[in-house]
Amino acid sequence: MLGEVRSAACIAVGDELLAGDYPDSNSGAIARGLAELGIVVERFVVLGDRKDELESAIYELCARYQLVVCTGGIGPTLDDVTREAAAAAAGVALERNEAVLAELRASYARRACAMPESNERQAWFPRGAQVMPNAVGTAPGFRVWIDGGTLCVLPGPSHEMQDMLRRELLPWLRSTCGQGPGIVRHSFYLLGLPESAFSDRAGEWMARGATPLLGVTAHTGILKVTLLGKGESVEGARAQIAARAAELRARFAEEIYSEDDPRPGAAIVRQLSERGATLAVAESCTGGLVSELLTEVPGASGVFVAGWVSYSNASKVRALGVDPALLERHGAVSREVALALAQGAAERSGADFAVSITGVAGPSGGTPEKPVGLVWFGLWREGRLEAFERRFPPVDRASIRRYAAHTALNLVRLASR
Amino acid sequence: MLGEVRSAACIAVGDELLAGDYPDSNSGAIARGLAELGIVVERFVVLGDRKDELESAIYELCARYQLVVCTGGIGPTLDDVTREAAAAAAGVALERNEAVLAELRASYARRACAMPESNERQAWFPRGAQVMPNAVGTAPGFRVWIDGGTLCVLPGPSHEMQDMLRRELLPWLRSTCGQGPGIVRHSFYLLGLPESAFSDRAGEWMARGATPLLGVTAHTGILKVTLLGKGESVEGARAQIAARAAELRARFAEEIYSEDDPRPGAAIVRQLSERGATLAVAESCTGGLVSELLTEVPGASGVFVAGWVSYSNASKVRALGVDPALLERHGAVSREVALALAQGAAERSGADFAVSITGVAGPSGGTPEKPVGLVWFGLWREGRLEAFERRFPPVDRASIRRYAAHTALNLVRLASR
């Protein structure tokens, strides 16, 4: 019946999702799981705990997609309406499943508790539904046929959903509809290139009809470029991607820092480790962010020697030996102070590389000559000193700090290749 | 035309959302904003970068809801299809807006860059649309009427969306359709209390039927406690909340650090500013995170004097004067080294308060005596030294670092009150 499932939709149920208390992450996890079988999720829908709306959404989506996976609303309380909505959409009654009820009672007995009355609700299913056991919680899931589509209902708590997805739903889909056409994604992470410049250099690779499809997203200096290949088989999709991936690697050799891990800190820790080189950091406007991005990586201790957050002028002088005359003459945000900070960090730590950051992160403190967004970088590479100036869009303090931190990491990356 | 808007839907556009790369958090933020006006969001929909599907979803949702807010897909690249889909759903052509184009070119000129060709796309809008300027990015949003509903399109990057929501969309909605029935939320942020201890002390305030409703979420040591009041008017809802808020303030006086800003760093910067006191930080396992949480706050420069990221033993000795014999005898993660780090930071910076953090963040490096999750803190308060030991759940490196950073900030908060 499900032999040709190739498209699907997800529904997430919960007032707390609609209220914006936290985002729906279940649907994305389900989409990643289904992609392994060649099933493309084309739509996520989030709805509140209201039976009528959920019923009509289930009905409409089952008419449009062959597979609809719904999470949430199958707990023991009265605001859990997914069972009722599914039965109504299927046009059948709810029936108590005695085997499930006995197992529920037994699981409470094993923990030496009496089963709360309300949990009996979890043993009711739409007539004709197939039950999916819950190995890590009390609410079983189920599958039910609704017109042309199949509705699969999983629990809302993320670890229960994940367990049932891996243990029940994906194996059942694989056995029922087999391994579908291949869908393969491959991502590249780039530093040092604006999105529009990437787009100009990528040219027609980015056309909507291109094969493979290429998507790009930008965030404070980091570009994520994703190739999406579709083919008769996973191998076919891989082959489709391989050629374009090779072209991308050649055209953006300078900018690509990773093909798996989005963290620029991880790329630099790996690169310096491979060289056996060490790094020190002197930060002013980034206030510890560069050190943080490096040390969040396990194994950073072999590479990252020391960091200074010399936020005040006094600490630039006392901790890193910056000449007070430089601060007086050129100001803290200047080529000269950037160089002195990098030199101070290198000499005090003995590191092979040192990078410094001093800029105007805003929101206040900008002047016509030194506007918000202006950042100077100093780079010590094995005895040589260089300075770099950047002017970031004066969007907000957090973004400017992130732009600056990513730029500092990129300077180290390019210098230590 | 919008006089009676009381229900709405959100659309988020992006292949990366459907692929499960990250969840849609824009729709939740919009729902929280609209709730302030008494507008209830009843559905979120996530769609990929395909014009036809987006067009039909926009059309259907505008027929069903009076207001549809769509985020994403208005960047400069060819995979940004929201402009085209909106125009098609409205049955109008796209038109170039010369004023917007001139402003785009001017903003590039101010940064002394040439505007990439592809950015011109951002100056095209459905005919008849009202443009919403983007104060923090290049892509303007717009509003367009489609059959019975109003479609409002905002940018996808979260900080741009938030800015346009607050600066453009909510004020326009308030002026157009007025203020609806009252839904008021008020949040408290607490440090130093586990969720279960909060629950025990809050007692029946947390019952599901309580008025106002009280919800609590916990994240790496920070509790967010939210009161939700509903009434005929905003004033009624506010009054409902006010009494419980006063009780909460009294019962959790020690633990509440903020009622508006979730950032513990902001609370400490404010508190130290008010006292005219200064702070220095010496970090080992948190690797710059504490300094980062403090310096992300504008105005931190008046309070935060200096930070050291003394990740290696050598840098603990060289930069902060820790006696090598202490490291030898007690190890880097010890009461003695925590005290020496705090003292070193205080003496070298001249700050009134200094806090140090040294622990085992994992995933490797744990031993039976010093397991992953063990963290020692040193605290210098105006000449006196104290040490504190904590054992955090060994969940993952990032969480342990965040727990430790929040604990360090809380120690400073309690010491400097």
Interface residues (C-beta under 8 A of the other chain):
Chain A: E16 L17 L18 A19 G20 D21 Y22 P23 D24 S25 S27 G28 A29 I30 A31 R32 A35 V41 E42 R43 F44 V45 V46 L47 G48 E53 A57 T77 R185 P194 E195 S196 A197 S199 D200 M206 A207 R208 L213 L214 G215 V216 T217 A218 H219 K224 T226 L228 V281 E283 T286 G287 G288 L289 V290 S291 E292 L294 T295 E296 P298 A300 S301 F304 V305 A306 G307 W308 V309 S310 Y311 S312 A314 S315 R318 A319 R348 S349 G350 G362 P363 S364 R391 P393 V395 D396 R397 A398 S399 R401
Chain B: G14 D15 E16 L17 L18 A19 G20 D21 Y22 P23 D24 S25 S27 G28 A29 I30 A31 R32 A35 V41 E42 R43 F44 V45 V46 L47 G48 D49 K51 E53 A57 G75 P76 T77 L78 D79 V81 R111 A112 P116 E117 S118 N119 V136 G137 P157 H159 E160 R208 G215 T217 T226 V281 E283 T286 G287 G288 L289 V290 S291 E292 L294 T295 E296 P298 A300 S301 F304 V305 A306 G307 W308 V309 S310 Y311 S312 A314 S315 R318 A319 R348 S349 G350 G362 P363 S364 R397 A398 R401
